[in-house]
Amino acid sequence: MSTRRRDRHGRGLRGPLAVRNPLTGTTVRPVQPPARASFFDEAVQDSIEQVNENCPDVLKGITVGIEEVPFLETAWSGERVPLAAAVAPTPTAFGRVVLYRRPIEHRAASRPGLQILIHRTLVEQLAALTGRSIEELDPDGLDDDD
């Protein structure tokens, strides 16, 4: 019996990667891309860091959060689902920017496109919340072609 035989019913790893490494005696596990939610979280964190590098004081007093889908007590206007929401600060609470993961993921065609959309959405919400220009928050801004 061959050692390269597939494990049909156990659904173990099959193919050339299933061959044991002669040095360690273990099988090689294929590298898997990060899950969608963790990729989204990392992209938001990267965007926050980029904004913080360009304009370090803009995030003071503002909390950035992520929700799966928008939950709004009142219906939004128009036919499109909102990608994010900005809530102005009050004397007792920080200002908030909330990015909605599912609508943003739905509108992006690829992972690089998702990163660009997350960054643009965050910058637009921060600009609306702080009154600063988008060019000030993101001087390296992307063209409409990106």
ABEGO torsion letter per residue (X at the ends): XBAABBBAAAGBBBEAAABBBAAAGBBBBBBBBBBAAAAAAAAAAAAAAAAAAABAAAABGBBBBBBABBBBABBBBEABBBABBBBBBBAABBBBBBBBAAAAAAABABAAAAAAAAAAAAAAAAAAAAGBBAAAABAABBBAAX
